């Protein structure tokens, strides 16, 4: 497929007097894994939040999976995000009172899928990330790497067009980092998943199809 699954044009964003993004263009194709690197304060996370519809740009255009999200109202945007965008953060943000299976199911239930369908999808995804034996374990009973795998499964439950990961291995030891790196590439192979990763991890960036570096709110 040659069409871009995500395309951003001339994205600008300021916070008060501080211009964080200066007319950024970005695109990624289906099943492509792209790393965005750069020093702290370069604008990486702001860009990722805009690409993932968590934040709105001051100007510019964003198209995800054929939908011009720039023109959506807040309710439509929230619904679109729930269905077509997946997020993984540095800290897993799992709900402590629910077990792994329930944590993965929650976004599917919010999206209106049946309990049976949500459970089946969650079980399949936990198997895919190697955690079938940990379905009934709560976050406090999981290692950091296991919790991040649950978070990745949760991000994929509604079959998003794009999976965004913000420093997904920033909180993990070296061996666990490598496991998570491998997992991203397995998911691309098995699901055809497009993945955009903001990272300081040069080893992870070097594995990606493309690695783009930001400086002062632009790609260099």
C-alpha positions as CSV (number, residue, x, y, z in Angstrom):
1,X,0.0,0.0,0.0
2,X,1.5,3.3,-1.0
3,X,-1.0,5.7,0.6
4,X,-0.1,7.3,3.9
5,X,-2.1,6.1,6.9
6,X,-1.2,9.3,8.6
7,X,-0.4,12.7,7.1
8,X,0.3,15.9,8.9
9,X,1.0,19.2,7.1
10,X,2.4,22.5,8.5
11,X,1.6,21.7,12.1
12,X,2.2,24.7,14.4
13,X,1.8,24.9,18.2
14,X,2.7,27.5,20.7
15,X,2.3,27.7,24.5
16,X,2.1,31.4,25.2
17,X,5.2,33.1,23.7
18,X,6.9,29.7,23.3
19,X,6.6,28.3,19.8
20,X,7.0,24.5,20.3
21,X,6.2,23.3,16.7
22,X,7.2,25.3,13.6
23,X,5.3,24.0,10.6
24,X,6.0,20.3,10.9
25,X,5.2,17.9,8.1
26,X,5.0,14.2,8.9
27,X,3.7,11.1,7.2
28,X,3.8,7.3,7.7
29,X,2.6,4.4,5.6
30,X,0.6,1.4,6.7
31,X,2.7,-1.1,8.7
32,X,5.6,1.4,8.9
33,X,7.5,1.9,12.2
34,X,8.9,5.4,12.6
35,X,11.0,6.7,15.5
36,X,11.0,10.4,16.4
37,X,14.1,11.4,18.4
38,X,15.7,14.5,19.7
39,X,16.7,16.3,22.9
40,X,14.2,17.1,25.6
41,X,12.2,20.2,24.7
42,X,12.6,19.6,20.9
43,X,8.8,19.2,20.5
44,X,8.6,15.4,20.2
45,X,5.9,14.7,22.8
46,X,3.9,17.8,21.7
47,X,3.9,16.5,18.1
48,X,3.0,13.0,19.2
49,X,0.0,14.3,21.2
50,X,-1.2,16.3,18.2
51,X,-0.7,13.3,15.8
52,X,-2.6,11.2,18.3
53,X,-5.4,13.8,18.6
54,X,-4.8,14.3,22.3
55,X,-4.0,17.9,21.6
56,X,-5.0,20.3,18.8
57,X,-2.5,22.3,16.7
58,X,-2.8,26.1,16.4
59,X,-2.7,25.6,12.6
60,X,-2.0,22.8,10.1
61,X,-3.8,19.7,8.8
62,X,-4.0,16.1,10.1
63,X,-5.4,13.2,8.2
64,X,-5.5,9.7,9.8
65,X,-6.8,6.7,7.9
66,X,-8.5,8.9,5.4
67,X,-10.3,11.1,8.0
68,X,-9.4,14.8,8.2
69,X,-9.4,15.0,12.0
70,X,-8.7,18.8,11.9
71,X,-12.4,19.3,11.1
72,X,-13.9,17.1,13.8
73,X,-15.8,18.5,16.8
74,X,-14.6,17.4,20.3
75,X,-17.3,14.6,20.6
76,X,-16.5,13.2,17.1
77,X,-12.8,13.5,17.8
78,X,-13.1,11.6,21.1
79,X,-15.1,8.8,19.3
80,X,-12.5,8.7,16.5
81,X,-9.6,8.5,18.9
82,X,-11.2,5.6,20.8
83,X,-11.7,3.6,17.6
84,X,-8.7,4.5,15.4
85,X,-5.8,5.6,17.7
86,X,-3.9,3.5,20.3
87,X,-1.5,4.9,22.9
88,X,1.3,3.5,25.0
89,X,3.1,5.7,27.5
90,X,6.3,5.4,29.5
91,X,4.2,4.5,32.6
92,X,1.6,1.9,31.9
93,X,-1.4,3.6,33.5
94,X,-3.2,0.3,34.2
95,X,-6.2,0.5,36.6
96,X,-5.0,-1.2,39.8
97,X,-8.3,-2.7,40.8
98,X,-8.7,-4.6,37.6
99,X,-6.8,-7.7,36.4
100,X,-4.8,-7.8,33.1
101,X,-7.7,-9.2,31.1
102,X,-10.2,-6.5,32.4
103,X,-7.7,-3.7,31.8
104,X,-7.3,-4.8,28.1
105,X,-11.1,-5.1,27.7
106,X,-12.0,-1.7,29.0
107,X,-11.5,0.4,25.8
108,X,-13.5,-2.2,23.8
109,X,-16.4,-1.9,26.2
110,X,-16.2,1.9,26.2
111,X,-16.4,1.7,22.3
112,X,-19.7,-0.3,22.7
113,X,-18.4,-3.8,21.9
114,X,-20.1,-6.7,23.6
115,X,-18.6,-8.3,26.7
116,X,-18.1,-11.5,24.8
117,X,-16.4,-9.9,21.9
118,X,-14.2,-7.7,24.1
119,X,-13.1,-10.7,26.2
120,X,-12.2,-12.8,23.1
121,X,-10.2,-9.9,21.6
122,X,-8.4,-9.2,24.9
123,X,-7.5,-12.9,25.4
124,X,-6.1,-13.1,21.8
125,X,-4.0,-9.9,22.4
126,X,-2.7,-11.1,25.7
127,X,-1.7,-14.3,24.0
128,X,0.0,-12.3,21.3
129,X,2.1,-10.4,23.9
130,X,2.9,-13.6,25.7
131,X,0.8,-13.1,28.8
132,X,-2.0,-15.7,28.6
133,X,-0.8,-17.1,31.9
134,X,-1.2,-13.7,33.6
135,X,-4.7,-12.8,32.6
136,X,-6.0,-12.9,36.2
137,X,-3.1,-10.9,37.7
138,X,-3.6,-7.3,38.8
139,X,-1.0,-4.7,37.9
140,X,0.7,-4.9,41.4
141,X,1.4,-8.6,40.6
142,X,3.1,-7.9,37.3
143,X,6.7,-6.9,36.5
144,X,7.3,-3.6,34.7
145,X,7.8,-5.4,31.4
146,X,4.6,-7.4,31.9
147,X,2.6,-4.3,32.8
148,X,3.8,-2.6,29.7
149,X,2.8,-5.6,27.5
150,X,-0.7,-5.4,29.0
151,X,-0.7,-1.6,28.2
152,X,0.3,-2.5,24.6
153,X,-2.5,-5.1,24.3
154,X,-5.0,-2.6,25.7
155,X,-3.8,0.0,23.1
156,X,-4.5,-2.5,20.3
157,X,-7.9,-3.8,21.4
158,X,-9.9,-1.6,19.1
159,X,-7.6,-2.3,16.1
160,X,-6.3,1.3,15.7
161,X,-5.0,2.7,12.4
162,X,-1.9,4.0,14.3
163,X,-0.3,3.0,17.5
164,X,1.6,5.9,19.2
165,X,4.2,5.1,21.8
166,X,5.8,7.8,24.0
167,X,9.1,6.6,25.6
168,X,7.6,3.1,25.8
169,X,10.8,1.5,27.2
170,X,12.0,4.6,29.2
171,X,11.2,3.0,32.5
172,X,12.5,-0.6,31.9
173,X,15.8,-2.4,32.4
174,X,17.9,-3.4,29.4
175,X,16.7,-7.0,28.9
176,X,13.1,-6.0,29.2
177,X,13.6,-3.1,26.8
178,X,14.8,-5.5,24.2
179,X,11.7,-7.7,24.7
180,X,9.4,-4.7,24.2
181,X,11.4,-3.6,21.1
182,X,11.0,-7.1,19.6
183,X,7.3,-7.1,20.5
184,X,6.6,-4.0,18.4
185,X,8.1,-5.6,15.3
186,X,6.2,-8.9,16.0
187,X,3.0,-6.8,16.1
188,X,3.8,-5.1,12.8
189,X,4.4,-8.5,11.3
190,X,1.2,-10.2,12.7
191,X,-1.2,-7.2,12.6
192,X,0.3,-4.9,9.9
193,X,0.4,-2.3,12.6
194,X,1.7,1.2,11.9
195,X,3.7,2.4,15.0
196,X,5.1,5.9,15.7
197,X,7.5,5.9,18.6
198,X,9.0,8.9,20.5
199,X,12.2,7.7,22.1
200,X,15.6,8.7,23.5
201,X,16.6,5.0,23.0
202,X,19.1,5.0,20.1
203,X,19.0,1.2,19.9
204,X,15.2,1.2,19.4
205,X,15.4,4.1,16.9
206,X,18.0,2.3,14.8
207,X,15.7,-0.7,14.4
208,X,12.8,1.3,13.0
209,X,12.1,1.8,9.3
210,X,12.8,5.5,9.6
211,X,14.3,7.6,12.4
212,X,13.5,11.3,12.3
213,X,15.2,13.8,14.6
214,X,13.6,17.0,16.0
215,X,15.3,20.1,17.0
216,X,13.7,23.4,17.9
217,X,10.2,22.3,16.8
218,X,11.2,21.0,13.4
219,X,12.6,17.9,11.8
220,X,16.3,18.3,10.9
